[in-house]
């Protein structure tokens, strides 16, 4: 829903603050250790969010609220997947996820349903297929590695989303938008780098 109020690249950048919330949940639920320096990197990412909201007049407050709620819920989902571990096959986990999303989506669409037409049908089909396999691989990754390592790797999607937003929707980004995105991504990339050093 947030992409109705925000540009694609901005919405995706903000949604990927999810690892910050995943790290918080991981401390209490999975008993994972998060080093002080990792919190510094997470704060860098959060400053990126503040830059986007405080210095970019294009950012819609309601859209920002929606995407941050999505980030919190995504962080919790990462923990749930990690908690399941090897007990369930990734396809089983994804099927439960898709079924739940289908039911909730059907309920929320009551009174707002718009029947797709023409080219929208193959686009929606492609969205479903690519999303399904993307969820399978993401689920497998979270089942086999630490949440604080895997979650930040999803940040490369921000780059692709930004480029596609420009190419397909002619979106224009201000300096502060790009600067905020860079801060968000940098904080999480540094977190991955640091975790990698700890394992050496």
ZAMIVEX-547158 format. One record per residue: residue number from 1; x, y, z of N, C-alpha, C, O in turn; residue in one letter. Coordinates in nm, 2 decimals. Example, Ala and Ser with C-alpha at 12.3 -4.5 7.8 and 13.67 -1.06 7.14 Angstrom:
<1, <1.32, -0.57, 0.78>, <1.23, -0.45, 0.78>, <1.32, -0.33, 0.78>, <1.42, -0.33, 0.85>, "A">
<2, <1.28, -0.22, 0.71>, <1.37, -0.11, 0.71>, <1.29, 0.00, 0.79>, <1.34, 0.11, 0.80>, "S">
***
This chain:
<1, <0.08, -0.12, 0.00>, <0.00, 0.00, 0.00>, <0.08, 0.13, 0.00>, <0.04, 0.23, -0.05>, "X">
<2, <0.20, 0.12, 0.06>, <0.29, 0.24, 0.07>, <0.33, 0.30, -0.06>, <0.36, 0.42, -0.07>, "X">
<3, <0.34, 0.21, -0.17>, <0.38, 0.26, -0.30>, <0.28, 0.35, -0.36>, <0.31, 0.42, -0.46>, "X">
<4, <0.16, 0.36, -0.30>, <0.06, 0.45, -0.35>, <0.10, 0.60, -0.31>, <0.05, 0.69, -0.37>, "X">
<5, <0.18, 0.61, -0.20>, <0.21, 0.74, -0.14>, <0.36, 0.77, -0.15>, <0.39, 0.89, -0.14>, "X">
<6, <0.44, 0.67, -0.18>, <0.58, 0.69, -0.19>, <0.64, 0.64, -0.32>, <0.58, 0.55, -0.39>, "X">
<7, <0.75, 0.69, -0.37>, <0.82, 0.63, -0.49>, <0.86, 0.49, -0.45>, <0.88, 0.46, -0.34>, "X">
<8, <0.88, 0.41, -0.56>, <0.92, 0.27, -0.54>, <1.05, 0.26, -0.46>, <1.06, 0.18, -0.36>, "X">
<9, <1.15, 0.33, -0.50>, <1.28, 0.32, -0.44>, <1.28, 0.36, -0.29>, <1.34, 0.30, -0.21>, "X">
<10, <1.20, 0.47, -0.26>, <1.19, 0.52, -0.13>, <1.12, 0.42, -0.04>, <1.16, 0.39, 0.07>, "X">
<11, <1.01, 0.36, -0.09>, <0.93, 0.27, -0.01>, <1.01, 0.14, 0.02>, <1.01, 0.09, 0.13>, "X">
<12, <1.08, 0.09, -0.08>, <1.16, -0.03, -0.06>, <1.28, 0.00, 0.04>, <1.31, -0.08, 0.13>, "X">
<13, <1.34, 0.12, 0.03>, <1.45, 0.15, 0.12>, <1.40, 0.15, 0.26>, <1.46, 0.10, 0.35>, "X">
<14, <1.28, 0.22, 0.28>, <1.22, 0.22, 0.42>, <1.18, 0.09, 0.47>, <1.19, 0.06, 0.59>, "X">
<15, <1.13, 0.01, 0.38>, <1.08, -0.13, 0.43>, <1.20, -0.21, 0.47>, <1.18, -0.30, 0.56>, "X">
<16, <1.32, -0.18, 0.42>, <1.43, -0.26, 0.46>, <1.50, -0.21, 0.58>, <1.62, -0.24, 0.61>, "X">
<17, <1.43, -0.13, 0.66>, <1.47, -0.11, 0.80>, <1.43, -0.23, 0.88>, <1.46, -0.24, 1.00>, "X">
<18, <1.36, -0.33, 0.82>, <1.32, -0.45, 0.89>, <1.43, -0.52, 0.97>, <1.40, -0.57, 1.08>, "X">
<19, <1.56, -0.53, 0.92>, <1.66, -0.59, 1.00>, <1.69, -0.53, 1.13>, <1.73, -0.60, 1.23>, "X">
<20, <1.66, -0.40, 1.14>, <1.67, -0.33, 1.28>, <1.57, -0.39, 1.37>, <1.61, -0.43, 1.49>, "X">
<21, <1.45, -0.41, 1.33>, <1.35, -0.47, 1.42>, <1.37, -0.62, 1.43>, <1.35, -0.67, 1.54>, "X">
<22, <1.43, -0.68, 1.33>, <1.46, -0.83, 1.34>, <1.57, -0.85, 1.45>, <1.56, -0.94, 1.52>, "X">
<23, <1.66, -0.76, 1.45>, <1.77, -0.77, 1.55>, <1.72, -0.75, 1.69>, <1.76, -0.82, 1.78>, "X">
<24, <1.62, -0.66, 1.71>, <1.56, -0.64, 1.84>, <1.48, -0.76, 1.88>, <1.50, -0.81, 1.99>, "X">
<25, <1.40, -0.81, 1.79>, <1.32, -0.93, 1.82>, <1.42, -1.05, 1.85>, <1.39, -1.13, 1.93>, "X">
<26, <1.53, -1.06, 1.77>, <1.62, -1.17, 1.79>, <1.68, -1.18, 1.93>, <1.71, -1.28, 1.98>, "X">
<27, <1.71, -1.06, 1.99>, <1.76, -1.06, 2.12>, <1.67, -1.12, 2.22>, <1.72, -1.20, 2.31>, "X">
<28, <1.54, -1.09, 2.21>, <1.45, -1.14, 2.31>, <1.39, -1.28, 2.28>, <1.36, -1.36, 2.37>, "X">
<29, <1.38, -1.31, 2.15>, <1.32, -1.44, 2.11>, <1.42, -1.55, 2.08>, <1.41, -1.66, 2.13>, "X">
<30, <1.52, -1.52, 2.01>, <1.62, -1.62, 1.97>, <1.75, -1.61, 2.06>, <1.83, -1.70, 2.04>, "X">
<31, <1.75, -1.51, 2.14>, <1.87, -1.50, 2.23>, <2.00, -1.48, 2.16>, <2.10, -1.52, 2.20>, "X">
<32, <1.99, -1.42, 2.04>, <2.11, -1.39, 1.96>, <2.18, -1.27, 2.02>, <2.12, -1.18, 2.08>, "X">
<33, <2.31, -1.26, 2.00>, <2.39, -1.15, 2.05>, <2.41, -1.05, 1.94>, <2.45, -1.08, 1.83>, "X">
<34, <2.39, -0.93, 1.98>, <2.41, -0.81, 1.89>, <2.51, -0.72, 1.95>, <2.49, -0.67, 2.06>, "X">
<35, <2.63, -0.71, 1.89>, <2.74, -0.63, 1.94>, <2.71, -0.48, 1.94>, <2.63, -0.44, 1.85>, "X">
<36, <2.77, -0.40, 2.03>, <2.74, -0.26, 2.03>, <2.77, -0.19, 1.90>, <2.69, -0.10, 1.86>, "X">
<37, <2.87, -0.23, 1.83>, <2.91, -0.16, 1.70>, <2.80, -0.19, 1.60>, <2.78, -0.11, 1.51>, "X">
<38, <2.73, -0.31, 1.61>, <2.62, -0.33, 1.52>, <2.51, -0.23, 1.54>, <2.44, -0.19, 1.44>, "X">
<39, <2.48, -0.20, 1.66>, <2.38, -0.10, 1.69>, <2.41, 0.04, 1.63>, <2.33, 0.11, 1.59>, "X">
<40, <2.54, 0.07, 1.62>, <2.59, 0.19, 1.56>, <2.55, 0.19, 1.41>, <2.50, 0.29, 1.36>, "X">
<41, <2.57, 0.07, 1.35>, <2.54, 0.06, 1.21>, <2.39, 0.07, 1.19>, <2.34, 0.13, 1.09>, "X">
<42, <2.31, 0.01, 1.28>, <2.16, 0.02, 1.27>, <2.12, 0.16, 1.28>, <2.02, 0.21, 1.22>, "X">
<43, <2.18, 0.24, 1.37>, <2.15, 0.38, 1.40>, <2.18, 0.46, 1.27>, <2.10, 0.55, 1.24>, "X">
<44, <2.29, 0.43, 1.20>, <2.32, 0.49, 1.07>, <2.20, 0.47, 0.97>, <2.16, 0.57, 0.91>, "X">
<45, <2.15, 0.35, 0.97>, <2.03, 0.32, 0.88>, <1.91, 0.40, 0.93>, <1.84, 0.46, 0.84>, "X">
<46, <1.89, 0.41, 1.06>, <1.77, 0.48, 1.11>, <1.78, 0.63, 1.08>, <1.68, 0.70, 1.05>, "X">
<47, <1.91, 0.68, 1.09>, <1.93, 0.82, 1.05>, <1.89, 0.85, 0.91>, <1.84, 0.95, 0.87>, "X">
<48, <1.91, 0.75, 0.82>, <1.87, 0.76, 0.68>, <1.72, 0.77, 0.67>, <1.67, 0.85, 0.59>, "X">
<49, <1.65, 0.70, 0.76>, <1.50, 0.72, 0.76>, <1.46, 0.86, 0.80>, <1.38, 0.92, 0.74>, "X">
<50, <1.53, 0.91, 0.90>, <1.50, 1.05, 0.95>, <1.54, 1.15, 0.84>, <1.47, 1.25, 0.83>, "X">
<51, <1.64, 1.13, 0.77>, <1.68, 1.22, 0.66>, <1.57, 1.22, 0.55>, <1.53, 1.33, 0.50>, "X">
<52, <1.52, 1.10, 0.52>, <1.42, 1.09, 0.42>, <1.29, 1.17, 0.46>, <1.24, 1.25, 0.38>, "X">
<53, <1.25, 1.15, 0.59>, <1.13, 1.22, 0.63>, <1.15, 1.37, 0.66>, <1.07, 1.45, 0.63>, "X">
<54, <1.26, 1.40, 0.72>, <1.28, 1.54, 0.77>, <1.33, 1.63, 0.66>, <1.30, 1.75, 0.67>, "X">
<55, <1.40, 1.58, 0.56>, <1.46, 1.67, 0.47>, <1.41, 1.66, 0.32>, <1.45, 1.73, 0.24>, "X">
<56, <1.33, 1.55, 0.30>, <1.27, 1.53, 0.17>, <1.12, 1.56, 0.18>, <1.04, 1.49, 0.24>, "X">
<57, <1.08, 1.67, 0.11>, <0.94, 1.72, 0.12>, <0.85, 1.62, 0.04>, <0.72, 1.63, 0.06>, "X">
<58, <0.90, 1.53, -0.04>, <0.82, 1.44, -0.12>, <0.77, 1.32, -0.03>, <0.68, 1.25, -0.07>, "X">
<59, <0.82, 1.30, 0.09>, <0.78, 1.19, 0.17>, <0.65, 1.22, 0.23>, <0.63, 1.32, 0.31>, "X">
<60, <0.55, 1.13, 0.21>, <0.42, 1.14, 0.27>, <0.42, 1.07, 0.40>, <0.47, 0.96, 0.42>, "X">
<61, <0.37, 1.14, 0.50>, <0.37, 1.08, 0.64>, <0.29, 0.95, 0.65>, <0.34, 0.86, 0.72>, "X">
<62, <0.17, 0.95, 0.59>, <0.09, 0.82, 0.60>, <0.16, 0.71, 0.53>, <0.16, 0.60, 0.58>, "X">
<63, <0.23, 0.74, 0.41>, <0.30, 0.63, 0.35>, <0.42, 0.58, 0.43>, <0.45, 0.47, 0.43>, "X">
<64, <0.49, 0.68, 0.50>, <0.60, 0.64, 0.59>, <0.55, 0.55, 0.70>, <0.62, 0.46, 0.73>, "X">
<65, <0.44, 0.59, 0.76>, <0.38, 0.50, 0.87>, <0.35, 0.36, 0.82>, <0.38, 0.27, 0.89>, "X">
<66, <0.29, 0.35, 0.70>, <0.25, 0.22, 0.65>, <0.38, 0.14, 0.62>, <0.38, 0.02, 0.66>, "X">
<67, <0.48, 0.20, 0.57>, <0.60, 0.12, 0.53>, <0.68, 0.08, 0.66>, <0.74, -0.03, 0.66>, "X">
<68, <0.68, 0.16, 0.76>, <0.74, 0.12, 0.89>, <0.67, 0.01, 0.96>, <0.73, -0.08, 1.02>, "X">
<69, <0.54, 0.01, 0.95>, <0.46, -0.10, 1.00>, <0.50, -0.23, 0.93>, <0.51, -0.34, 0.99>, "X">
<70, <0.51, -0.22, 0.80>, <0.55, -0.34, 0.72>, <0.69, -0.38, 0.76>, <0.71, -0.50, 0.76>, "X">
<71, <0.78, -0.29, 0.79>, <0.91, -0.33, 0.83>, <0.91, -0.40, 0.96>, <0.98, -0.50, 0.98>, "X">
<72, <0.83, -0.35, 1.06>, <0.82, -0.42, 1.19>, <0.77, -0.56, 1.17>, <0.82, -0.65, 1.23>, "X">
<73, <0.66, -0.58, 1.09>, <0.61, -0.71, 1.07>, <0.70, -0.80, 1.00>, <0.71, -0.92, 1.03>, "X">
<74, <0.78, -0.74, 0.90>, <0.87, -0.82, 0.83>, <0.98, -0.87, 0.92>, <1.03, -0.99, 0.91>, "X">
<75, <1.03, -0.79, 1.01>, <1.13, -0.83, 1.11>, <1.08, -0.94, 1.19>, <1.16, -1.03, 1.23>, "X">
<76, <0.95, -0.94, 1.23>, <0.90, -1.05, 1.31>, <0.89, -1.18, 1.23>, <0.91, -1.28, 1.28>, "X">
<77, <0.86, -1.16, 1.10>, <0.85, -1.28, 1.01>, <0.99, -1.35, 1.00>, <1.00, -1.47, 1.00>, "X">
<78, <1.09, -1.26, 0.99>, <1.23, -1.32, 0.98>, <1.26, -1.41, 1.10>, <1.32, -1.51, 1.09>, "X">
<79, <1.22, -1.36, 1.22>, <1.24, -1.43, 1.34>, <1.16, -1.56, 1.34>, <1.21, -1.67, 1.38>, "X">
<80, <1.04, -1.56, 1.30>, <0.95, -1.68, 1.30>, <1.01, -1.78, 1.20>, <1.01, -1.90, 1.24>, "X">
<81, <1.06, -1.74, 1.09>, <1.12, -1.83, 0.99>, <1.24, -1.90, 1.05>, <1.27, -2.02, 1.04>, "X">
<82, <1.33, -1.81, 1.12>, <1.45, -1.87, 1.18>, <1.42, -1.96, 1.29>, <1.49, -2.06, 1.31>, "X">
<83, <1.31, -1.93, 1.37>, <1.27, -2.02, 1.48>, <1.22, -2.15, 1.43>, <1.25, -2.25, 1.50>, "X">
<84, <1.16, -2.16, 1.31>, <1.11, -2.28, 1.26>, <1.23, -2.37, 1.22>, <1.23, -2.49, 1.24>, "X">
<85, <1.34, -2.31, 1.17>, <1.46, -2.38, 1.15>, <1.45, -2.49, 1.04>, <1.38, -2.46, 0.94>, "X">
<86, <1.50, -2.60, 1.07>, <1.50, -2.71, 0.97>, <1.38, -2.80, 0.98>, <1.37, -2.90, 0.91>, "X">
<87, <1.29, -2.77, 1.07>, <1.17, -2.86, 1.10>, <1.07, -2.86, 0.99>, <0.99, -2.95, 0.97>, "X">
<88, <1.07, -2.76, 0.90>, <0.98, -2.75, 0.79>, <1.05, -2.72, 0.66>, <1.15, -2.64, 0.66>, "X">
<89, <1.00, -2.78, 0.55>, <1.06, -2.75, 0.42>, <1.02, -2.61, 0.38>, <0.91, -2.56, 0.41>, "X">
<90, <1.11, -2.53, 0.31>, <1.08, -2.39, 0.27>, <0.95, -2.38, 0.20>, <0.88, -2.28, 0.21>, "X">
<91, <0.92, -2.48, 0.11>, <0.80, -2.47, 0.03>, <0.67, -2.47, 0.13>, <0.58, -2.40, 0.10>, "X">
<92, <0.68, -2.55, 0.23>, <0.57, -2.56, 0.33>, <0.55, -2.42, 0.40>, <0.44, -2.38, 0.41>, "X">
<93, <0.66, -2.37, 0.44>, <0.65, -2.24, 0.51>, <0.60, -2.13, 0.41>, <0.51, -2.05, 0.45>, "X">
<94, <0.64, -2.13, 0.29>, <0.60, -2.03, 0.19>, <0.45, -2.05, 0.16>, <0.38, -1.95, 0.15>, "X">
<95, <0.41, -2.17, 0.15>, <0.27, -2.20, 0.12>, <0.18, -2.15, 0.23>, <0.07, -2.09, 0.20>, "X">
<96, <0.22, -2.17, 0.35>, <0.14, -2.11, 0.47>, <0.14, -1.96, 0.46>, <0.03, -1.90, 0.48>, "X">
<97, <0.25, -1.90, 0.43>, <0.26, -1.76, 0.41>, <0.17, -1.70, 0.30>, <0.09, -1.61, 0.32>, "X">
<98, <0.17, -1.77, 0.19>, <0.09, -1.73, 0.07>, <-0.06, -1.75, 0.10>, <-0.14, -1.66, 0.06>, "X">
<99, <-0.09, -1.86, 0.17>, <-0.23, -1.88, 0.20>, <-0.29, -1.77, 0.29>, <-0.40, -1.72, 0.27>, "X">
<100, <-0.21, -1.74, 0.39>, <-0.25, -1.64, 0.49>, <-0.26, -1.50, 0.42>, <-0.36, -1.43, 0.45>, "X">
<101, <-0.17, -1.47, 0.33>, <-0.17, -1.35, 0.26>, <-0.29, -1.34, 0.17>, <-0.36, -1.24, 0.15>, "X">
<102, <-0.33, -1.45, 0.11>, <-0.44, -1.46, 0.02>, <-0.57, -1.43, 0.09>, <-0.66, -1.36, 0.05>, "X">
<103, <-0.59, -1.50, 0.21>, <-0.71, -1.48, 0.29>, <-0.72, -1.33, 0.34>, <-0.83, -1.27, 0.32>, "X">
<104, <-0.61, -1.28, 0.39>, <-0.61, -1.14, 0.44>, <-0.63, -1.04, 0.33>, <-0.71, -0.94, 0.34>, "X">
<105, <-0.57, -1.07, 0.21>, <-0.59, -0.98, 0.10>, <-0.73, -0.98, 0.05>, <-0.79, -0.88, 0.01>, "X">
<106, <-0.80, -1.10, 0.05>, <-0.94, -1.11, 0.01>, <-1.03, -1.03, 0.10>, <-1.12, -0.96, 0.05>, "X">
<107, <-1.00, -1.04, 0.23>, <-1.08, -0.96, 0.32>, <-1.07, -0.81, 0.31>, <-1.16, -0.74, 0.31>, "X">
<108, <-0.94, -0.77, 0.29>, <-0.91, -0.63, 0.28>, <-0.96, -0.57, 0.14>, <-0.98, -0.45, 0.13>, "X">
<109, <-0.98, -0.66, 0.04>, <-1.02, -0.61, -0.09>, <-1.17, -0.59, -0.10>, <-1.22, -0.54, -0.20>, "X">
<110, <-1.24, -0.64, 0.01>, <-1.39, -0.62, 0.00>, <-1.42, -0.47, 0.00>, <-1.38, -0.39, 0.08>, "X">
<111, <-1.50, -0.43, -0.10>, <-1.54, -0.29, -0.12>, <-1.43, -0.21, -0.20>, <-1.46, -0.10, -0.23>, "X">
<112, <-1.32, -0.27, -0.22>, <-1.21, -0.20, -0.30>, <-1.16, -0.28, -0.42>, <-1.07, -0.24, -0.48>, "X">
<113, <-1.23, -0.39, -0.45>, <-1.18, -0.48, -0.56>, <-1.20, -0.41, -0.70>, <-1.30, -0.35, -0.73>, "X">
<114, <-1.09, -0.42, -0.77>, <-1.09, -0.37, -0.91>, <-1.05, -0.49, -1.00>, <-0.93, -0.54, -0.98>, "X">
<115, <-1.13, -0.53, -1.09>, <-1.09, -0.65, -1.18>, <-0.98, -0.61, -1.28>, <-1.00, -0.51, -1.35>, "X">
<116, <-0.87, -0.68, -1.28>, <-0.77, -0.66, -1.38>, <-0.81, -0.67, -1.52>, <-0.91, -0.74, -1.55>, "X">
<117, <-0.75, -0.59, -1.61>, <-0.78, -0.60, -1.75>, <-0.66, -0.60, -1.83>, <-0.55, -0.55, -1.79>, "X">
<118, <-0.67, -0.66, -1.95>, <-0.56, -0.66, -2.05>, <-0.42, -0.71, -2.00>, <-0.41, -0.82, -1.95>, "X">
<119, <-0.32, -0.62, -2.01>, <-0.19, -0.66, -1.97>, <-0.17, -0.67, -1.82>, <-0.07, -0.73, -1.78>, "X">
<120, <-0.27, -0.63, -1.74>, <-0.25, -0.64, -1.60>, <-0.25, -0.79, -1.55>, <-0.19, -0.83, -1.45>, "X">
<121, <-0.32, -0.88, -1.63>, <-0.33, -1.02, -1.59>, <-0.19, -1.08, -1.60>, <-0.15, -1.15, -1.50>, "X">
<122, <-0.12, -1.08, -1.71>, <0.02, -1.14, -1.71>, <0.11, -1.07, -1.61>, <0.20, -1.14, -1.56>, "X">
<123, <0.10, -0.94, -1.59>, <0.18, -0.87, -1.49>, <0.16, -0.93, -1.35>, <0.25, -0.95, -1.27>, "X">
<124, <0.03, -0.95, -1.32>, <-0.01, -1.00, -1.18>, <0.04, -1.15, -1.17>, <0.09, -1.19, -1.07>, "X">
<125, <0.03, -1.23, -1.28>, <0.08, -1.36, -1.28>, <0.23, -1.37, -1.26>, <0.28, -1.45, -1.18>, "X">
<126, <0.30, -1.28, -1.33>, <0.45, -1.27, -1.31>, <0.48, -1.24, -1.17>, <0.58, -1.29, -1.11>, "X">
<127, <0.41, -1.14, -1.11>, <0.43, -1.10, -0.97>, <0.42, -1.22, -0.88>, <0.50, -1.23, -0.79>, "X">
<128, <0.31, -1.30, -0.90>, <0.29, -1.42, -0.82>, <0.40, -1.52, -0.83>, <0.45, -1.57, -0.73>, "X">
<129, <0.44, -1.55, -0.95>, <0.54, -1.65, -0.98>, <0.68, -1.61, -0.92>, <0.74, -1.68, -0.84>, "X">
<130, <0.72, -1.49, -0.96>, <0.85, -1.44, -0.91>, <0.85, -1.43, -0.75>, <0.95, -1.46, -0.69>, "X">
<131, <0.74, -1.37, -0.70>, <0.73, -1.36, -0.56>, <0.74, -1.49, -0.48>, <0.80, -1.50, -0.38>, "X">
<132, <0.67, -1.59, -0.54>, <0.67, -1.72, -0.48>, <0.81, -1.78, -0.47>, <0.85, -1.83, -0.36>, "X">
<133, <0.88, -1.79, -0.58>, <1.01, -1.84, -0.58>, <1.11, -1.76, -0.49>, <1.20, -1.81, -0.43>, "X">
<134, <1.09, -1.63, -0.50>, <1.17, -1.54, -0.41>, <1.15, -1.57, -0.27>, <1.25, -1.57, -0.19>, "X">
<135, <1.03, -1.59, -0.23>, <1.00, -1.63, -0.09>, <1.06, -1.76, -0.05>, <1.11, -1.78, 0.07>, "X">
<136, <1.06, -1.86, -0.14>, <1.12, -1.99, -0.11>, <1.27, -1.98, -0.08>, <1.32, -2.03, 0.02>, "X">
<137, <1.34, -1.91, -0.17>, <1.48, -1.89, -0.15>, <1.51, -1.81, -0.02>, <1.61, -1.84, 0.05>, "X">
<138, <1.43, -1.71, 0.01>, <1.45, -1.63, 0.13>, <1.43, -1.71, 0.25>, <1.50, -1.70, 0.35>, "X">
<139, <1.32, -1.79, 0.25>, <1.29, -1.88, 0.36>, <1.40, -1.97, 0.39>, <1.44, -1.99, 0.51>, "X">
<140, <1.46, -2.04, 0.29>, <1.57, -2.13, 0.30>, <1.69, -2.06, 0.36>, <1.76, -2.12, 0.45>, "X">
<141, <1.72, -1.94, 0.32>, <1.83, -1.86, 0.37>, <1.81, -1.84, 0.52>, <1.91, -1.85, 0.60>, "X">
<142, <1.69, -1.79, 0.56>, <1.67, -1.76, 0.70>, <1.67, -1.89, 0.79>, <1.70, -1.88, 0.91>, "X">
<143, <1.64, -2.00, 0.73>, <1.64, -2.13, 0.81>, <1.78, -2.18, 0.83>, <1.80, -2.25, 0.93>, "X">
<144, <1.87, -2.14, 0.75>, <2.01, -2.20, 0.76>, <2.12, -2.10, 0.81>, <2.23, -2.15, 0.83>, "X">
<145, <2.08, -1.98, 0.83>, <2.19, -1.88, 0.88>, <2.13, -1.79, 0.98>, <2.00, -1.78, 1.00>, "X">
<146, <2.21, -1.71, 1.05>, <2.17, -1.62, 1.15>, <2.09, -1.51, 1.09>, <2.11, -1.46, 0.98>, "X">
<147, <1.98, -1.47, 1.16>, <1.89, -1.36, 1.12>, <1.97, -1.23, 1.09>, <1.94, -1.16, 0.99>, "X">
<148, <2.06, -1.19, 1.18>, <2.13, -1.07, 1.17>, <2.23, -1.06, 1.05>, <2.28, -0.96, 1.01>, "X">
<149, <2.26, -1.18, 0.99>, <2.34, -1.18, 0.87>, <2.26, -1.18, 0.74>, <2.29, -1.11, 0.65>, "X">
<150, <2.16, -1.26, 0.74>, <2.08, -1.28, 0.62>, <1.99, -1.16, 0.59>, <1.99, -1.11, 0.47>, "X">
<151, <1.92, -1.10, 0.69>, <1.83, -1.00, 0.66>, <1.89, -0.88, 0.59>, <1.83, -0.83, 0.49>, "X">
<152, <2.01, -0.83, 0.63>, <2.07, -0.71, 0.55>, <2.10, -0.74, 0.41>, <2.11, -0.65, 0.33>, "X">
<153, <2.12, -0.87, 0.37>, <2.16, -0.90, 0.23>, <2.05, -0.86, 0.13>, <2.07, -0.85, 0.02>, "X">
<154, <1.92, -0.85, 0.19>, <1.81, -0.82, 0.10>, <1.82, -0.68, 0.05>, <1.74, -0.64, -0.03>, "X">
<155, <1.91, -0.60, 0.10>, <1.92, -0.46, 0.07>, <1.96, -0.43, -0.08>, <1.94, -0.32, -0.12>, "X">
<156, <2.01, -0.53, -0.14>, <2.05, -0.50, -0.29>, <1.92, -0.48, -0.37>, <1.92, -0.42, -0.47>, "X">
<157, <1.80, -0.52, -0.31>, <1.68, -0.50, -0.38>, <1.65, -0.35, -0.39>, <1.58, -0.31, -0.48>, "X">
<158, <1.70, -0.27, -0.30>, <1.67, -0.13, -0.30>, <1.73, -0.07, -0.43>, <1.67, 0.01, -0.49>, "X">
<159, <1.85, -0.11, -0.47>, <1.92, -0.06, -0.59>, <1.83, -0.09, -0.71>, <1.81, -0.01, -0.79>, "X">
<160, <1.79, -0.22, -0.72>, <1.71, -0.26, -0.84>, <1.58, -0.18, -0.84>, <1.53, -0.15, -0.95>, "X">
<161, <1.51, -0.17, -0.72>, <1.39, -0.10, -0.72>, <1.40, 0.05, -0.76>, <1.31, 0.10, -0.83>, "X">
<162, <1.51, 0.11, -0.72>, <1.53, 0.25, -0.76>, <1.55, 0.26, -0.91>, <1.49, 0.35, -0.97>, "X">
<163, <1.63, 0.18, -0.96>, <1.66, 0.18, -1.11>, <1.53, 0.15, -1.19>, <1.50, 0.22, -1.29>, "X">
<164, <1.45, 0.05, -1.14>, <1.33, 0.02, -1.21>, <1.23, 0.13, -1.20>, <1.15, 0.16, -1.29>, "X">
<165, <1.22, 0.20, -1.08>, <1.13, 0.31, -1.06>, <1.16, 0.43, -1.16>, <1.07, 0.49, -1.22>, "X">
<166, <1.29, 0.45, -1.18>, <1.33, 0.55, -1.28>, <1.30, 0.51, -1.42>, <1.25, 0.59, -1.50>, "X">
<167, <1.33, 0.39, -1.46>, <1.32, 0.34, -1.59>, <1.17, 0.32, -1.63>, <1.13, 0.35, -1.74>, "X">
<168, <1.09, 0.26, -1.54>, <0.95, 0.23, -1.58>, <0.85, 0.33, -1.54>, <0.75, 0.35, -1.61>, "X">
<169, <0.88, 0.41, -1.43>, <0.77, 0.50, -1.39>, <0.82, 0.65, -1.39>, <0.75, 0.74, -1.34>, "X">
<170, <0.94, 0.67, -1.45>, <0.99, 0.81, -1.46>, <1.00, 0.88, -1.32>, <0.98, 1.00, -1.32>, "X">
<171, <1.03, 0.81, -1.22>, <1.04, 0.87, -1.09>, <1.16, 0.95, -1.08>, <1.27, 0.92, -1.13>, "X">
<172, <1.15, 1.06, -1.00>, <1.26, 1.16, -0.98>, <1.30, 1.16, -0.83>, <1.21, 1.18, -0.75>, "X">
<173, <1.42, 1.14, -0.80>, <1.47, 1.14, -0.66>, <1.55, 1.27, -0.63>, <1.64, 1.31, -0.71>, "X">
<174, <1.52, 1.33, -0.52>, <1.60, 1.44, -0.47>, <1.73, 1.40, -0.41>, <1.75, 1.28, -0.39>, "X">
<175, <1.82, 1.49, -0.39>, <1.94, 1.46, -0.33>, <1.92, 1.40, -0.19>, <1.99, 1.30, -0.16>, "X">
<176, <1.83, 1.45, -0.11>, <1.80, 1.40, 0.02>, <1.74, 1.26, 0.02>, <1.77, 1.18, 0.11>, "X">
<177, <1.66, 1.23, -0.09>, <1.61, 1.09, -0.10>, <1.73, 0.99, -0.12>, <1.73, 0.89, -0.05>, "X">
<178, <1.81, 1.03, -0.21>, <1.93, 0.94, -0.24>, <2.02, 0.93, -0.12>, <2.07, 0.82, -0.09>, "X">
<179, <2.04, 1.04, -0.06>, <2.13, 1.04, 0.06>, <2.08, 0.95, 0.17>, <2.15, 0.88, 0.23>, "X">
<180, <1.95, 0.97, 0.19>, <1.88, 0.88, 0.30>, <1.89, 0.73, 0.26>, <1.92, 0.65, 0.35>, "X">
<181, <1.87, 0.70, 0.13>, <1.88, 0.56, 0.09>, <2.02, 0.51, 0.11>, <2.04, 0.40, 0.15>, "X">
<182, <2.12, 0.59, 0.08>, <2.26, 0.55, 0.09>, <2.29, 0.52, 0.24>, <2.36, 0.42, 0.27>, "X">
<183, <2.24, 0.61, 0.33>, <2.26, 0.58, 0.47>, <2.20, 0.45, 0.52>, <2.26, 0.37, 0.59>, "X">
<184, <2.08, 0.43, 0.47>, <2.01, 0.31, 0.51>, <2.08, 0.18, 0.47>, <2.11, 0.09, 0.54>, "X">
<185, <2.12, 0.18, 0.34>, <2.19, 0.07, 0.28>, <2.33, 0.05, 0.35>, <2.37, -0.06, 0.38>, "X">
<186, <2.40, 0.16, 0.36>, <2.54, 0.16, 0.42>, <2.54, 0.10, 0.56>, <2.62, 0.02, 0.59>, "X">
<187, <2.45, 0.14, 0.64>, <2.44, 0.09, 0.78>, <2.43, -0.06, 0.78>, <2.49, -0.13, 0.86>, "X">
<188, <2.34, -0.12, 0.69>, <2.32, -0.26, 0.69>, <2.43, -0.34, 0.62>, <2.47, -0.45, 0.66>, "X">
<189, <2.49, -0.28, 0.52>, <2.61, -0.34, 0.46>, <2.72, -0.35, 0.55>, <2.79, -0.45, 0.56>, "X">
<190, <2.75, -0.25, 0.63>, <2.85, -0.25, 0.73>, <2.82, -0.36, 0.84>, <2.92, -0.42, 0.89>, "X">
<191, <2.70, -0.38, 0.87>, <2.66, -0.48, 0.96>, <2.70, -0.62, 0.91>, <2.75, -0.70, 0.99>, "X">
<192, <2.67, -0.64, 0.78>, <2.71, -0.77, 0.72>, <2.86, -0.79, 0.72>, <2.91, -0.90, 0.76>, "X">
<193, <2.93, -0.68, 0.69>, <3.08, -0.69, 0.69>, <3.13, -0.72, 0.82>, <3.22, -0.80, 0.84>, "X">
<194, <3.08, -0.66, 0.93>, <3.13, -0.68, 1.06>, <3.10, -0.82, 1.11>, <3.18, -0.88, 1.17>, "X">
<195, <2.98, -0.87, 1.08>, <2.94, -1.01, 1.12>, <3.04, -1.11, 1.05>, <3.07, -1.21, 1.11>, "X">
<196, <3.07, -1.08, 0.93>, <3.16, -1.16, 0.85>, <3.30, -1.17, 0.92>, <3.36, -1.27, 0.93>, "X">
<197, <3.35, -1.05, 0.97>, <3.48, -1.05, 1.04>, <3.48, -1.13, 1.17>, <3.57, -1.19, 1.20>, "X">
<198, <3.36, -1.12, 1.24>, <3.35, -1.19, 1.36>, <3.36, -1.34, 1.34>, <3.41, -1.42, 1.43>, "X">
<199, <3.32, -1.39, 1.23>, <3.32, -1.54, 1.20>, <3.45, -1.59, 1.15>, <3.48, -1.71, 1.15>, "X">
<200, <3.54, -1.49, 1.12>, <3.68, -1.54, 1.06>, <3.77, -1.58, 1.18>, <3.88, -1.62, 1.15>, "X">
***
